[in-house]
Amino acid sequence: MSDISQTAGEAPPLGKPLAGKTVAVVHAAWHSCGSYQVNVSQIAAYRKLGARVVSVAMMDALGPPATEGARWDAYIDASRNIGASRRYFSGAPTLSLLSPLFLAKGYWRLIHGDQASWLVELARRAPLPDEFDGETIDLIHANHYFTLPFVERLKRGKRIPVILETQDIQARQYVLRNQGGFFLPPRADYADMLMVELEWMRRADLCTHLNEEEHSDFGDLLPEKRHALIYPAVPEAPRAKGHEIIIVASDNYANYKSMRWFLTDVVPRAGGAKVAIYGNIDAGVRRRDAELYEAHRGLFKGRVENIGAVYARAGFVLLPTIEGHGLSIKAVEALSCGAPLIATPLAFRGMGVDPTALTNVQLAQDAAQFAQFWRAAQARCDRGDTPGAMSDTRKLYEKSFSIDAYARSLAEALQTLAA
């Protein structure tokens, strides 16, 4: 378990081991989610280590040429703070549907629920980005196994070391994503999709994992590979200094299930306690259960451009997590603001910390206890109580999840590549 008594400020200086080097961070063209925050932090960490960093974004859907069309417009507009020295973009063209091989290896498997193979086939058909030929890349940091076919193209036959950041066992996420969907039999199962994931992971020089569970699982599944546990860095939120009780959540199926539990089991017991729910989880609830959304429409505030301002006016942050695998980036974001937290135990999955040791965390074991803590929090906010300047969750963030902590862990991992 992590000891929060030691802060990142006590660690030795980082140094610039990558001075004069260029690192390509390859990632899905996603925004407004935890993975995007991880990508931003990766770029910041490599820059702290002295590298010039380029971002290479790959769209995870068929579409028009890179940077054209509504999806690219939305991504580019929402990711202007990514922090790279230069940005490149690519994605599989819609005309891939004319390829019998793509239909057989990609689309046919997708309609049977095989998300793993579908994403691999999209990556195979993503072209080399315009002007990328002029880059001399010294290291590639790839995110998610499914970008690796695209990484092979980016390497252009050169020997370039590749670090793969797994960001959870993706086959688990696909099983969750497939729940409630219509697929033709025989339906792809966890074992089928995991096999695809592992096959591509074997091509990386080093596999890094951002929580203890996946580090252990992948170590058992691929014992011949080098693995490193590197907790993700999450850009710090402003310190909480307000009176608002908030939830911040992005749209995915696990978050929908957690939000459904909160709305159906916790809210009716809360006795009128208030909460503002930020993030695009509103769209996910509305799409999957319109009646539930309409019943609680007033709680949802939607996606906001400046999420930092939301944390700054928070008095409490609620983490009603009952579903999900891997470490929650939004939970780490909440740690960084230093606000008191009301959470379920699952919110701290993969962090390697005992949440009962954090003095500003109230851990609820069921809906009734969650509502009880929430009512008490509302009373404190109504009295005008505000969070203190420093808290145990903030100390934990600085020690394990800050940019400096992440850069230090990356530097240690790079030494294993050089060995």
C-alpha positions in Angstrom: 0.0 0.0 0.0 1.1 3.5 -0.7 2.5 5.6 2.1 1.1 9.2 1.7 3.6 10.6 4.3 6.3 11.1 1.6 5.5 13.7 -1.0 6.9 14.1 -4.5 8.7 17.2 -3.5 11.2 15.1 -1.4 12.4 13.1 -4.5 15.7 13.9 -6.3 15.7 16.1 -9.4 14.5 14.5 -12.6 17.3 15.5 -15.0 17.0 15.5 -18.9 17.8 11.9 -20.1 15.9 12.5 -23.4 17.5 15.8 -24.3 17.9 15.9 -28.1 15.5 13.0 -28.7 12.1 12.9 -30.3 9.3 10.8 -28.8 6.1 10.0 -30.7 3.1 9.5 -28.5 0.6 7.4 -30.5 -3.0 7.3 -29.2 -6.6 7.1 -30.2 -8.2 10.4 -31.3 -10.3 10.6 -28.2 -11.1 13.6 -26.0 -13.3 14.4 -23.0 -12.3 11.1 -21.3 -9.6 9.7 -18.9 -7.5 8.3 -21.7 -7.1 11.8 -23.2 -5.9 13.2 -19.9 -3.4 10.3 -19.7 -2.1 11.3 -23.2 -1.7 15.0 -22.2 0.3 13.9 -19.1 2.5 11.5 -21.1 3.5 14.4 -23.4 4.1 16.7 -20.5 6.3 14.0 -18.7 8.4 13.3 -21.8 9.0 17.1 -22.2 10.1 17.2 -18.5 12.6 14.6 -19.4 14.0 16.8 -22.2 12.4 15.3 -25.3 10.7 16.9 -28.2 7.3 15.2 -28.4 5.0 14.7 -31.3 1.4 13.5 -31.0 0.1 11.0 -33.5 -3.7 10.6 -33.2 -5.5 7.7 -34.9 -9.3 7.7 -35.4 -11.0 4.6 -34.2 -13.7 4.6 -36.8 -13.9 4.7 -40.6 -14.2 8.2 -42.0 -12.9 10.8 -44.4 -9.2 11.7 -44.7 -7.6 12.9 -41.5 -8.7 16.4 -40.2 -11.8 16.4 -42.5 -15.3 15.9 -41.2 -17.2 16.5 -38.0 -15.5 13.9 -35.8 -12.0 15.3 -36.6 -13.2 18.9 -36.1 -14.6 18.0 -32.7 -11.4 16.1 -31.7 -9.0 18.8 -32.8 -11.1 21.6 -31.2 -11.3 19.7 -27.9 -7.6 18.7 -27.8 -5.8 22.0 -28.3 -4.1 21.7 -24.9 -2.5 18.4 -25.7 1.0 20.1 -25.4 2.9 18.4 -28.3 5.5 20.2 -30.3 3.8 18.9 -33.5 0.6 17.0 -34.1 -0.2 14.3 -36.8 -3.4 12.7 -37.6 -4.5 9.5 -39.4 -7.5 7.1 -39.7 -8.8 4.3 -41.8 -10.7 5.6 -44.9 -14.3 4.8 -45.5 -13.3 3.2 -48.8 -11.8 0.4 -46.8 -15.3 -1.1 -47.0 -14.6 -1.9 -50.6 -11.9 -4.3 -49.6 -13.0 -8.0 -49.3 -10.1 -8.6 -46.9 -11.3 -5.8 -44.6 -14.8 -7.0 -44.7 -13.7 -10.5 -43.8 -11.2 -9.7 -41.1 -12.8 -6.5 -39.7 -16.5 -5.9 -40.4 -17.5 -9.6 -40.3 -15.9 -10.0 -36.9 -17.4 -6.8 -35.6 -20.9 -7.9 -36.3 -20.1 -10.9 -34.1 -19.0 -8.6 -31.3 -15.2 -8.9 -31.9 -14.3 -5.3 -31.1 -10.6 -6.3 -30.7 -10.1 -7.5 -34.3 -12.2 -4.6 -35.7 -9.9 -2.0 -34.1 -6.8 -3.8 -35.3 -8.1 -3.8 -38.9 -8.8 -0.1 -38.7 -5.3 0.5 -37.5 -3.8 -1.6 -40.3 -5.5 0.7 -42.8 -4.5 4.1 -41.2 -2.1 5.7 -43.7 1.2 7.4 -42.8 0.3 10.9 -41.7 1.2 13.8 -44.1 4.8 15.0 -43.6 5.6 12.3 -41.0 8.4 11.1 -43.3 10.4 14.1 -42.2 10.5 13.0 -38.6 13.4 11.1 -37.0 11.7 9.2 -34.1 13.9 7.8 -31.3 11.1 6.3 -29.1 7.4 5.5 -29.6 5.0 5.5 -26.7 1.9 3.7 -27.9 -1.4 3.7 -26.1 -3.7 0.6 -26.3 -2.7 -2.6 -28.1 -4.8 -1.7 -31.1 -2.6 1.2 -32.2 0.3 -1.2 -32.7 -0.5 -2.1 -36.4 -0.4 1.6 -37.1 2.9 1.9 -35.1 4.4 -0.7 -37.5 3.7 1.7 -40.4 5.1 4.7 -38.4 8.4 2.8 -37.9 8.9 2.5 -41.7 11.1 -0.6 -41.2 13.4 1.1 -38.7 14.4 -0.3 -35.3 12.6 2.0 -32.9 11.9 0.9 -29.3 8.2 0.8 -28.5 6.7 1.3 -25.1 3.0 0.1 -24.9 0.8 1.6 -22.3 -2.0 -0.9 -22.0 -4.6 1.2 -20.1 -6.4 -1.8 -18.7 -7.2 -5.2 -20.3 -9.2 -4.0 -23.3 -11.0 -7.3 -23.7 -12.8 -6.6 -20.4 -13.9 -3.2 -21.7 -15.3 -4.8 -24.9 -17.3 -7.3 -22.9 -18.9 -4.4 -21.0 -19.4 -2.5 -24.3 -21.2 -5.4 -25.9 -23.7 -5.7 -23.1 -27.1 -4.9 -24.4 -25.9 -4.7 -28.0 -27.1 -6.9 -30.9 -24.5 -9.2 -32.5 -24.8 -12.2 -34.7 -24.0 -15.6 -33.3 -21.5 -17.0 -32.6 -20.7 -14.0 -30.4 -17.1 -13.2 -29.6 -16.3 -13.7 -26.0 -13.6 -12.5 -23.6 -11.1 -15.2 -24.4 -11.4 -14.6 -28.2 -10.7 -10.8 -27.8 -8.0 -11.3 -25.2 -6.1 -13.6 -27.6 -6.0 -10.8 -30.2 -4.9 -8.2 -27.6 -2.0 -10.4 -26.4 -0.9 -11.3 -29.9 -0.2 -7.6 -30.6 1.2 -6.8 -27.2 4.1 -9.3 -27.8 5.4 -6.8 -30.4 6.2 -4.1 -27.8 9.6 -3.8 -26.2 8.1 -2.8 -22.8 4.5 -3.1 -21.6 3.6 -0.5 -19.0 0.4 -0.7 -16.9 -1.4 1.9 -14.9 -2.8 -0.1 -12.0 -1.7 -3.0 -9.9 -4.4 -5.4 -11.1 -3.5 -5.2 -14.8 0.2 -5.2 -14.0 -0.3 -8.5 -12.2 -2.7 -10.0 -14.8 -0.6 -9.1 -17.8 2.5 -10.3 -16.0 0.9 -13.7 -15.7 -0.5 -13.7 -19.3 2.8 -12.6 -20.9 5.6 -13.7 -18.6 8.2 -13.5 -21.4 7.6 -9.7 -21.8 9.1 -6.9 -19.7 6.4 -5.1 -17.6 6.4 -2.0 -15.5 3.8 -0.6 -13.2 3.6 3.2 -13.8 0.7 5.0 -12.3 -0.8 7.5 -14.7 -0.3 11.2 -14.3 -3.4 13.2 -14.4 -3.3 17.0 -14.8 -4.0 18.5 -11.5 -7.4 20.2 -10.9 -7.5 23.5 -9.1 -7.9 23.2 -5.4 -11.5 22.9 -4.2 -12.6 26.0 -2.3 -16.4 26.1 -2.7 -19.7 24.7 -1.5 -21.0 22.7 -4.5 -21.4 18.9 -4.4 -20.3 17.4 -7.7 -19.9 14.3 -9.8 -17.6 14.4 -12.9 -18.1 11.4 -15.3 -17.5 10.7 -19.0 -19.7 8.5 -21.1 -18.9 4.8 -21.1 -20.9 1.7 -20.1 -19.4 1.2 -16.7 -20.0 4.8 -15.8 -23.6 4.5 -17.0 -24.2 1.5 -14.7 -22.7 3.4 -11.8 -24.8 6.4 -12.6 -27.9 4.3 -12.8 -27.2 2.9 -9.4 -26.7 6.4 -8.0 -29.9 7.8 -9.5 -32.1 4.8 -8.7 -30.7 3.7 -5.3 -29.0 6.6 -3.7 -30.9 9.7 -4.8 -34.2 8.6 -3.3 -32.6 8.1 0.1 -30.7 11.5 0.0 -33.5 13.6 1.4 -33.1 16.5 -1.0 -29.3 16.7 -0.9 -28.0 18.5 -4.0 -25.5 17.4 -6.6 -24.4 18.7 -10.0 -23.3 16.1 -12.5 -20.7 17.3 -15.1 -19.3 15.5 -18.1 -20.8 13.8 -21.1 -22.3 11.0 -19.0 -25.6 12.9 -19.5 -25.6 11.8 -23.2 -24.9 8.2 -22.2 -27.8 8.0 -19.7 -30.2 9.7 -22.1 -29.2 7.3 -24.9 -29.5 4.1 -22.8 -32.5 5.1 -20.5 -34.4 8.1 -21.6 -37.0 7.8 -18.9 -34.3 7.7 -16.2 -32.6 10.7 -17.7 -35.8 12.8 -17.9 -36.6 11.9 -14.2 -33.3 13.5 -13.2 -32.7 15.9 -16.0 -32.1 18.8 -13.6 -29.0 17.2 -12.1 -27.1 17.0 -15.4 -24.9 19.9 -16.5 -23.3 18.2 -19.5 -19.8 18.7 -20.8 -18.1 21.9 -19.9 -15.1 23.5 -21.5 -13.4 24.5 -18.2 -13.7 21.5 -15.8 -11.1 23.1 -13.6 -13.6 25.8 -12.6 -16.0 23.0 -11.6 -13.5 21.5 -9.2 -12.5 25.0 -7.9 -16.0 25.6 -6.6 -16.5 22.1 -5.2 -17.2 21.4 -1.5 -17.4 17.7 -2.0 -16.9 15.2 -4.8 -19.0 12.1 -5.1 -17.6 8.9 -6.6 -20.5 6.4 -6.8 -18.6 3.7 -8.6 -20.1 0.2 -8.8 -18.7 -1.0 -12.1 -15.5 -0.8 -14.0 -12.0 -2.2 -14.4 -8.6 -0.6 -14.1 -7.8 2.7 -12.4 -10.3 5.5 -12.7 -8.8 8.7 -14.1 -11.7 10.7 -12.9 -11.1 9.4 -9.4 -7.4 10.6 -9.6 -8.6 13.9 -10.9 -10.8 14.2 -7.8 -7.8 13.4 -5.5 -5.9 16.2 -7.0 -8.5 18.9 -6.1 -8.1 18.0 -2.4 -11.9 18.1 -1.7 -13.5 15.7 0.7 -14.7 12.6 -1.1 -17.7 10.3 -0.7 -17.0 7.1 -2.5 -17.6 3.4 -2.9 -14.6 1.1 -2.4 -14.4 0.4 -6.1 -13.6 4.0 -6.9 -10.1 3.3 -5.5 -9.4 0.2 -7.6 -5.9 -0.3 -8.8 -4.4 2.6 -6.8 -2.5 0.5 -4.2 -3.8 2.6 -1.3 -6.1 1.8 1.6 -8.8 4.5 1.2 -9.8 4.1 4.9 -6.5 5.7 5.8 -7.4 8.9 3.9 -8.9 11.3 6.4 -10.9 13.3 3.9 -12.6 10.2 2.4 -15.9 8.7 3.5 -16.2 5.1 2.2 -19.8 4.0 1.7 -20.6 0.2 1.6 -24.1 0.5 0.3 -26.6 3.0 -1.1 -28.1 3.9 2.3 -24.7 4.8 3.7 -23.8 6.7 0.6 -27.0 8.8 1.0 -26.3 9.3 4.7 -22.8 10.7 4.0 -24.2 12.9 1.2 -26.9 14.4 3.5 -24.2 15.3 6.1 -22.0 16.8 3.3 -25.0 18.9 2.2 -25.4 20.2 5.8 -21.7 21.2 5.9 -21.9 23.0 2.5 -25.1 24.8 3.7 -23.1 26.0 6.7 -20.5 27.5 4.5 -17.7 25.0 5.3 -15.0 24.8 2.6 -12.2 22.3 2.0 -8.8 22.8 3.6 -5.7 23.8 1.7 -4.1 20.4 2.0 -5.6 16.9 2.5 -4.6 13.3 2.4 -6.0 12.8 -1.1 -4.0 15.8 -2.4 -0.8 14.3 -0.8 -1.6 10.9 -2.4 -2.0 12.7 -5.8 1.4 14.5 -5.5 3.2 11.3 -4.5 1.8 8.9 -7.0 -0.2 10.6 -9.8 1.5 14.0 -10.5 3.4 14.8 -13.7 6.7 14.7 -11.7 5.9 11.2 -10.3 5.0 9.9 -13.7 8.1 11.4 -15.4 10.3 9.8 -12.7 8.7 6.4 -13.3 9.1 6.7 -17.0 12.8 7.5 -16.6 13.2 4.4 -14.6 11.4 2.3 -17.3 13.6 3.8 -20.0 16.6 2.4 -18.1 15.3 -1.1 -18.5 15.0 -0.5 -22.3 18.6 0.5 -22.5 19.8 -2.5 -20.5 
